[in-house]
Amino acid sequence: MQKRDLSQAEASQQDVFRCGTCNRDFSAKIITWVDAARMPRVKHALLRWEFNIVQCPACGCRQFAGTPFLYEDFEEGLLVAVFPRVPEGRGRIEASLQKKYGYYPVLEFFYDMTQLWMLLYVQEHYRCNDNLAALSRVGVGEQRLRKVLKFLKENMMMIDIREKLTETFFGAATDDELVDLLSQAIYDIEGMRAWPRDQRCSCGGDLSRELKCCGRAVELQDHDARLSAHYVVYCPVCREALAGASCGICGRVYTWKLGTVPSYHANRHGDSGTKKKDHSYLG
């Protein structure tokens, strides 16, 4: 693909809409295609549910246009055809777009705006969270993108995320409730496990050797009894918040944000290798 100049970073058209309040028709401009990598403000608008919002000039009522659009992220090699309402002849439309835009490394179809919102949230979360980036074992670039897209299209947790997003934007749920659910989604994408209190991976690797920051191992001896989903361990040098470690042998990732288990090994420390989470210690 060849890069477009900035003046070609979006396309728009005039459409006619009917106001849901006063029932009058009005004309408004909506975006039909956008390269979000070159127009970051679009990502912010989508995360705030302010993208393609039209306003009735008669009564001032604002509403979501509900118009299909193409979302491109050139840096990710991604094109998403977004249909806020499932169209008639869905198969025919998908086949047509595949034929026309099949040169994109990744071409996807979303039929729920929650999917696009979640994609942007995950991308931003990986970009800003240094600890997650250090723990992550799902790869980068297209490898991670495909893993995230699989979650967006197949994981049943997306139903809960859609409901919690709606509740949050209408004030029926707190931001903390949404953040907790989104954190669970990240753990699921990464395939993370609850933290073993014997600090041993299921393959036998020593996780205490992998819990590092600023080039130094972080000692958990003074924290062990308090490790839980709400307890924070900080690097003693840079004060970065830590959440777990990945095994240097097999790559499995463990976090106490999912609670703790005594061990992943049978007959160690008198337990039977159970993986039942221990939430008895709350920070």
NUPA-650015 format. One record per residue (C-alpha): x, y, z; residue number from 1; residue in three letters. Coordinates in nm, 3 decimals. Example, Ala and Ser with C-alpha at 12.3 -4.5 7.8 and 13.67 -1.06 7.14 Angstrom:
<fizas>
{u 1.230 v -0.450 w 0.780 pos 1 code Ala}
{u 1.367 v -0.106 w 0.714 pos 2 code Ser}
</fizas>
This chain:
<fizas>
{u 0.000 v 0.000 w 0.000 pos 1 code Met}
{u 0.121 v 0.352 w -0.073 pos 2 code Gln}
{u 0.089 v 0.622 w 0.189 pos 3 code Lys}
{u -0.173 v 0.888 w 0.125 pos 4 code Arg}
{u -0.107 v 1.252 w 0.203 pos 5 code Asp}
{u -0.292 v 1.409 w 0.496 pos 6 code Leu}
{u -0.555 v 1.571 w 0.273 pos 7 code Ser}
{u -0.665 v 1.221 w 0.172 pos 8 code Gln}
{u -0.704 v 1.087 w 0.526 pos 9 code Ala}
{u -1.085 v 1.087 w 0.525 pos 10 code Glu}
{u -1.389 v 1.092 w 0.296 pos 11 code Ala}
{u -1.737 v 1.224 w 0.372 pos 12 code Ser}
{u -2.081 v 1.266 w 0.217 pos 13 code Gln}
{u -2.410 v 1.443 w 0.280 pos 14 code Gln}
{u -2.696 v 1.220 w 0.391 pos 15 code Asp}
{u -3.058 v 1.275 w 0.490 pos 16 code Val}
{u -3.166 v 1.174 w 0.841 pos 17 code Phe}
{u -3.494 v 1.173 w 1.029 pos 18 code Arg}
{u -3.492 v 1.322 w 1.376 pos 19 code Cys}
{u -3.596 v 1.074 w 1.642 pos 20 code Gly}
{u -3.751 v 1.352 w 1.851 pos 21 code Thr}
{u -3.942 v 1.589 w 1.620 pos 22 code Cys}
{u -3.966 v 1.345 w 1.325 pos 23 code Asn}
{u -3.833 v 1.600 w 1.074 pos 24 code Arg}
{u -3.588 v 1.520 w 0.794 pos 25 code Asp}
{u -3.256 v 1.705 w 0.779 pos 26 code Phe}
{u -2.927 v 1.687 w 0.591 pos 27 code Ser}
{u -2.589 v 1.635 w 0.760 pos 28 code Ala}
{u -2.232 v 1.543 w 0.666 pos 29 code Lys}
{u -2.098 v 1.208 w 0.787 pos 30 code Ile}
{u -1.762 v 1.033 w 0.754 pos 31 code Ile}
{u -1.763 v 0.732 w 0.521 pos 32 code Thr}
{u -1.391 v 0.645 w 0.534 pos 33 code Trp}
{u -1.107 v 0.752 w 0.762 pos 34 code Val}
{u -0.741 v 0.664 w 0.811 pos 35 code Asp}
{u -0.723 v 0.679 w 1.190 pos 36 code Ala}
{u -0.344 v 0.646 w 1.193 pos 37 code Ala}
{u -0.324 v 0.987 w 1.027 pos 38 code Arg}
{u -0.617 v 1.143 w 1.214 pos 39 code Met}
{u -0.581 v 1.052 w 1.585 pos 40 code Pro}
{u -0.879 v 1.274 w 1.679 pos 41 code Arg}
{u -1.104 v 1.012 w 1.520 pos 42 code Val}
{u -0.993 v 0.753 w 1.775 pos 43 code Lys}
{u -1.073 v 0.994 w 2.059 pos 44 code His}
{u -1.417 v 1.065 w 1.911 pos 45 code Ala}
{u -1.492 v 0.693 w 1.875 pos 46 code Leu}
{u -1.385 v 0.620 w 2.234 pos 47 code Leu}
{u -1.617 v 0.897 w 2.357 pos 48 code Arg}
{u -1.905 v 0.776 w 2.134 pos 49 code Trp}
{u -1.896 v 1.108 w 1.946 pos 50 code Glu}
{u -1.811 v 0.982 w 1.596 pos 51 code Phe}
{u -2.067 v 1.048 w 1.318 pos 52 code Asn}
{u -2.309 v 1.223 w 1.553 pos 53 code Ile}
{u -2.563 v 1.438 w 1.365 pos 54 code Val}
{u -2.781 v 1.717 w 1.506 pos 55 code Gln}
{u -3.132 v 1.817 w 1.403 pos 56 code Cys}
{u -3.135 v 2.191 w 1.317 pos 57 code Pro}
{u -3.502 v 2.220 w 1.417 pos 58 code Ala}
{u -3.500 v 2.085 w 1.775 pos 59 code Cys}
{u -3.129 v 2.040 w 1.843 pos 60 code Gly}
{u -3.157 v 1.667 w 1.913 pos 61 code Cys}
{u -2.828 v 1.478 w 1.859 pos 62 code Arg}
{u -2.821 v 1.117 w 1.742 pos 63 code Gln}
{u -2.578 v 0.859 w 1.609 pos 64 code Phe}
{u -2.591 v 0.846 w 1.229 pos 65 code Ala}
{u -2.582 v 0.465 w 1.219 pos 66 code Gly}
{u -2.421 v 0.485 w 0.873 pos 67 code Thr}
{u -2.167 v 0.225 w 0.754 pos 68 code Pro}
{u -1.808 v 0.348 w 0.725 pos 69 code Phe}
{u -1.459 v 0.219 w 0.655 pos 70 code Leu}
{u -1.206 v 0.248 w 0.938 pos 71 code Tyr}
{u -0.845 v 0.221 w 0.825 pos 72 code Glu}
{u -0.538 v 0.206 w 1.045 pos 73 code Asp}
{u -0.248 v 0.222 w 0.803 pos 74 code Phe}
{u 0.011 v 0.160 w 1.074 pos 75 code Glu}
{u -0.161 v -0.170 w 1.165 pos 76 code Glu}
{u -0.230 v -0.267 w 0.802 pos 77 code Gly}
{u -0.597 v -0.288 w 0.902 pos 78 code Leu}
{u -0.923 v -0.201 w 0.732 pos 79 code Leu}
{u -1.251 v -0.252 w 0.917 pos 80 code Val}
{u -1.586 v -0.224 w 0.741 pos 81 code Ala}
{u -1.817 v -0.107 w 1.020 pos 82 code Val}
{u -2.192 v -0.166 w 0.986 pos 83 code Phe}
{u -2.370 v -0.023 w 1.294 pos 84 code Pro}
{u -2.682 v -0.191 w 1.155 pos 85 code Arg}
{u -2.654 v -0.531 w 0.985 pos 86 code Val}
{u -2.731 v -0.469 w 0.615 pos 87 code Pro}
{u -2.950 v -0.674 w 0.388 pos 88 code Glu}
{u -2.745 v -0.896 w 0.158 pos 89 code Gly}
{u -2.462 v -0.910 w 0.411 pos 90 code Arg}
{u -2.279 v -1.193 w 0.232 pos 91 code Gly}
{u -2.289 v -1.014 w -0.103 pos 92 code Arg}
{u -2.159 v -0.690 w 0.050 pos 93 code Ile}
{u -1.876 v -0.868 w 0.231 pos 94 code Glu}
{u -1.772 v -1.047 w -0.088 pos 95 code Ala}
{u -1.771 v -0.717 w -0.279 pos 96 code Ser}
{u -1.552 v -0.546 w -0.019 pos 97 code Leu}
{u -1.317 v -0.844 w -0.003 pos 98 code Gln}
{u -1.271 v -0.820 w -0.381 pos 99 code Lys}
{u -1.218 v -0.443 w -0.375 pos 100 code Lys}
{u -0.995 v -0.415 w -0.067 pos 101 code Tyr}
{u -0.836 v -0.759 w -0.052 pos 102 code Gly}
{u -0.488 v -0.605 w -0.073 pos 103 code Tyr}
{u -0.508 v -0.503 w 0.296 pos 104 code Tyr}
{u -0.306 v -0.737 w 0.523 pos 105 code Pro}
{u -0.608 v -0.752 w 0.759 pos 106 code Val}
{u -0.966 v -0.686 w 0.643 pos 107 code Leu}
{u -1.243 v -0.726 w 0.901 pos 108 code Glu}
{u -1.617 v -0.669 w 0.933 pos 109 code Phe}
{u -1.775 v -0.531 w 1.252 pos 110 code Phe}
{u -2.151 v -0.528 w 1.311 pos 111 code Tyr}
{u -2.139 v -0.377 w 1.658 pos 112 code Asp}
{u -1.977 v -0.044 w 1.747 pos 113 code Met}
{u -1.867 v -0.202 w 2.075 pos 114 code Thr}
{u -1.619 v -0.411 w 1.877 pos 115 code Gln}
{u -1.450 v -0.102 w 1.734 pos 116 code Leu}
{u -1.456 v 0.072 w 2.073 pos 117 code Trp}
{u -1.291 v -0.230 w 2.234 pos 118 code Met}
{u -1.028 v -0.256 w 1.960 pos 119 code Leu}
{u -0.927 v 0.106 w 2.021 pos 120 code Leu}
{u -0.927 v 0.057 w 2.398 pos 121 code Tyr}
{u -0.698 v -0.248 w 2.374 pos 122 code Val}
{u -0.458 v -0.073 w 2.135 pos 123 code Gln}
{u -0.433 v 0.225 w 2.368 pos 124 code Glu}
{u -0.394 v 0.001 w 2.674 pos 125 code His}
{u -0.097 v -0.182 w 2.522 pos 126 code Tyr}
{u 0.056 v 0.148 w 2.411 pos 127 code Arg}
{u 0.036 v 0.313 w 2.754 pos 128 code Cys}
{u 0.088 v 0.023 w 2.997 pos 129 code Asn}
{u 0.462 v -0.051 w 3.022 pos 130 code Asp}
{u 0.406 v -0.338 w 3.265 pos 131 code Asn}
{u 0.163 v -0.511 w 3.029 pos 132 code Leu}
{u 0.402 v -0.464 w 2.739 pos 133 code Ala}
{u 0.677 v -0.632 w 2.942 pos 134 code Ala}
{u 0.449 v -0.923 w 3.042 pos 135 code Leu}
{u 0.283 v -0.973 w 2.705 pos 136 code Ser}
{u 0.345 v -1.294 w 2.514 pos 137 code Arg}
{u 0.082 v -1.260 w 2.240 pos 138 code Val}
{u 0.328 v -1.088 w 2.007 pos 139 code Gly}
{u 0.314 v -0.748 w 1.843 pos 140 code Val}
{u 0.185 v -0.601 w 1.520 pos 141 code Gly}
{u -0.032 v -0.828 w 1.308 pos 142 code Glu}
{u 0.012 v -1.126 w 1.543 pos 143 code Gln}
{u -0.137 v -0.939 w 1.838 pos 144 code Arg}
{u -0.398 v -0.770 w 1.619 pos 145 code Leu}
{u -0.534 v -1.104 w 1.499 pos 146 code Arg}
{u -0.548 v -1.232 w 1.856 pos 147 code Lys}
{u -0.748 v -0.924 w 1.960 pos 148 code Val}
{u -0.981 v -0.951 w 1.661 pos 149 code Leu}
{u -1.052 v -1.315 w 1.747 pos 150 code Lys}
{u -1.152 v -1.205 w 2.098 pos 151 code Phe}
{u -1.378 v -0.927 w 1.963 pos 152 code Leu}
{u -1.564 v -1.161 w 1.730 pos 153 code Lys}
{u -1.581 v -1.482 w 1.933 pos 154 code Glu}
{u -1.550 v -1.421 w 2.308 pos 155 code Asn}
{u -1.878 v -1.416 w 2.502 pos 156 code Met}
{u -1.729 v -1.154 w 2.733 pos 157 code Met}
{u -1.808 v -0.898 w 2.460 pos 158 code Met}
{u -2.177 v -0.924 w 2.556 pos 159 code Ile}
{u -2.096 v -0.817 w 2.912 pos 160 code Asp}
{u -1.867 v -0.540 w 2.786 pos 161 code Ile}
{u -2.144 v -0.404 w 2.561 pos 162 code Arg}
{u -2.390 v -0.399 w 2.851 pos 163 code Glu}
{u -2.141 v -0.241 w 3.093 pos 164 code Lys}
{u -2.042 v 0.024 w 2.839 pos 165 code Leu}
{u -2.407 v 0.118 w 2.793 pos 166 code Thr}
{u -2.465 v 0.129 w 3.169 pos 167 code Glu}
{u -2.154 v 0.343 w 3.220 pos 168 code Thr}
{u -2.242 v 0.600 w 2.955 pos 169 code Phe}
{u -2.596 v 0.629 w 3.096 pos 170 code Phe}
{u -2.472 v 0.654 w 3.455 pos 171 code Gly}
{u -2.608 v 0.316 w 3.568 pos 172 code Ala}
{u -2.262 v 0.174 w 3.638 pos 173 code Ala}
{u -1.935 v 0.317 w 3.769 pos 174 code Thr}
{u -1.618 v 0.359 w 3.568 pos 175 code Asp}
{u -1.446 v 0.120 w 3.813 pos 176 code Asp}
{u -1.688 v -0.159 w 3.721 pos 177 code Glu}
{u -1.611 v -0.109 w 3.352 pos 178 code Leu}
{u -1.234 v -0.096 w 3.414 pos 179 code Val}
{u -1.247 v -0.423 w 3.610 pos 180 code Asp}
{u -1.430 v -0.594 w 3.323 pos 181 code Leu}
{u -1.189 v -0.454 w 3.064 pos 182 code Leu}
{u -0.896 v -0.577 w 3.272 pos 183 code Ser}
{u -1.048 v -0.925 w 3.270 pos 184 code Gln}
{u -1.064 v -0.902 w 2.890 pos 185 code Ala}
{u -0.693 v -0.818 w 2.868 pos 186 code Ile}
{u -0.609 v -1.115 w 3.091 pos 187 code Tyr}
{u -0.820 v -1.339 w 2.867 pos 188 code Asp}
{u -0.650 v -1.213 w 2.549 pos 189 code Ile}
{u -0.310 v -1.277 w 2.706 pos 190 code Glu}
{u -0.411 v -1.617 w 2.846 pos 191 code Gly}
{u -0.289 v -1.511 w 3.191 pos 192 code Met}
{u -0.316 v -1.734 w 3.499 pos 193 code Arg}
{u -0.366 v -1.664 w 3.868 pos 194 code Ala}
{u -0.044 v -1.609 w 4.062 pos 195 code Trp}
{u 0.114 v -1.918 w 4.228 pos 196 code Pro}
{u 0.220 v -1.839 w 4.582 pos 197 code Arg}
{u 0.513 v -2.079 w 4.552 pos 198 code Asp}
{u 0.629 v -1.857 w 4.260 pos 199 code Gln}
{u 0.672 v -2.157 w 4.031 pos 200 code Arg}
{u 0.535 v -2.191 w 3.677 pos 201 code Cys}
{u 0.348 v -2.507 w 3.591 pos 202 code Ser}
{u 0.654 v -2.607 w 3.384 pos 203 code Cys}
{u 0.875 v -2.568 w 3.691 pos 204 code Gly}
{u 1.028 v -2.231 w 3.599 pos 205 code Gly}
{u 1.116 v -1.988 w 3.880 pos 206 code Asp}
{u 0.889 v -1.685 w 3.840 pos 207 code Leu}
{u 1.071 v -1.489 w 4.112 pos 208 code Ser}
{u 1.368 v -1.460 w 3.876 pos 209 code Arg}
{u 1.147 v -1.307 w 3.606 pos 210 code Glu}
{u 0.977 v -1.044 w 3.824 pos 211 code Leu}
{u 1.205 v -0.757 w 3.729 pos 212 code Lys}
{u 1.199 v -0.383 w 3.671 pos 213 code Cys}
{u 1.482 v -0.136 w 3.608 pos 214 code Cys}
{u 1.711 v -0.436 w 3.560 pos 215 code Gly}
{u 1.655 v -0.557 w 3.917 pos 216 code Arg}
{u 1.454 v -0.846 w 4.059 pos 217 code Ala}
{u 1.159 v -0.736 w 4.272 pos 218 code Val}
{u 1.132 v -0.921 w 4.605 pos 219 code Glu}
{u 0.780 v -1.037 w 4.695 pos 220 code Leu}
{u 0.858 v -1.171 w 5.040 pos 221 code Gln}
{u 0.701 v -0.872 w 5.218 pos 222 code Asp}
{u 0.397 v -0.871 w 4.986 pos 223 code His}
{u 0.301 v -1.237 w 4.960 pos 224 code Asp}
{u 0.021 v -1.235 w 5.219 pos 225 code Ala}
{u -0.151 v -0.939 w 5.053 pos 226 code Arg}
{u -0.133 v -1.027 w 4.684 pos 227 code Leu}
{u -0.479 v -0.989 w 4.531 pos 228 code Ser}
{u -0.670 v -0.823 w 4.251 pos 229 code Ala}
{u -0.660 v -0.488 w 4.434 pos 230 code His}
{u -0.311 v -0.498 w 4.581 pos 231 code Tyr}
{u -0.036 v -0.306 w 4.400 pos 232 code Val}
{u 0.336 v -0.386 w 4.403 pos 233 code Val}
{u 0.568 v -0.106 w 4.294 pos 234 code Tyr}
{u 0.920 v -0.114 w 4.159 pos 235 code Cys}
{u 1.143 v 0.030 w 4.436 pos 236 code Pro}
{u 1.340 v 0.232 w 4.177 pos 237 code Val}
{u 1.097 v 0.385 w 3.925 pos 238 code Cys}
{u 0.773 v 0.322 w 4.118 pos 239 code Arg}
{u 0.616 v 0.151 w 3.815 pos 240 code Glu}
{u 0.317 v -0.064 w 3.917 pos 241 code Ala}
{u 0.384 v -0.436 w 3.867 pos 242 code Leu}
{u 0.119 v -0.703 w 3.817 pos 243 code Ala}
{u 0.297 v -1.034 w 3.765 pos 244 code Gly}
{u 0.560 v -1.212 w 3.562 pos 245 code Ala}
{u 0.603 v -1.437 w 3.261 pos 246 code Ser}
{u 0.799 v -1.760 w 3.272 pos 247 code Cys}
{u 1.140 v -1.737 w 3.107 pos 248 code Gly}
{u 1.120 v -2.104 w 3.006 pos 249 code Ile}
{u 0.774 v -2.157 w 2.856 pos 250 code Cys}
{u 0.637 v -1.801 w 2.831 pos 251 code Gly}
{u 0.322 v -1.853 w 3.041 pos 252 code Arg}
{u 0.205 v -1.534 w 3.209 pos 253 code Val}
{u 0.088 v -1.510 w 3.570 pos 254 code Tyr}
{u -0.076 v -1.220 w 3.755 pos 255 code Thr}
{u -0.211 v -1.173 w 4.107 pos 256 code Trp}
{u -0.479 v -0.948 w 3.953 pos 257 code Lys}
{u -0.662 v -1.278 w 3.896 pos 258 code Leu}
{u -0.611 v -1.381 w 4.255 pos 259 code Gly}
{u -0.366 v -1.643 w 4.380 pos 260 code Thr}
{u -0.339 v -2.021 w 4.400 pos 261 code Val}
{u -0.116 v -2.216 w 4.639 pos 262 code Pro}
{u 0.066 v -2.395 w 4.356 pos 263 code Ser}
{u 0.024 v -2.542 w 4.009 pos 264 code Tyr}
{u 0.206 v -2.858 w 4.116 pos 265 code His}
{u 0.055 v -3.161 w 4.287 pos 266 code Ala}
{u 0.184 v -3.265 w 4.627 pos 267 code Asn}
{u 0.371 v -2.944 w 4.691 pos 268 code Arg}
{u 0.333 v -2.764 w 5.024 pos 269 code His}
{u 0.071 v -3.017 w 5.125 pos 270 code Gly}
{u -0.183 v -2.923 w 4.856 pos 271 code Asp}
{u -0.316 v -3.134 w 4.573 pos 272 code Ser}
{u -0.231 v -2.899 w 4.291 pos 273 code Gly}
{u -0.574 v -2.734 w 4.292 pos 274 code Thr}
{u -0.614 v -2.422 w 4.081 pos 275 code Lys}
{u -0.893 v -2.275 w 4.287 pos 276 code Lys}
{u -0.826 v -1.904 w 4.337 pos 277 code Lys}
{u -0.745 v -1.781 w 4.687 pos 278 code Asp}
{u -0.910 v -1.443 w 4.753 pos 279 code His}
{u -0.865 v -1.455 w 5.131 pos 280 code Ser}
{u -0.591 v -1.194 w 5.126 pos 281 code Tyr}
{u -0.709 v -0.850 w 5.024 pos 282 code Leu}
{u -0.481 v -0.550 w 5.011 pos 283 code Gly}
</fizas>
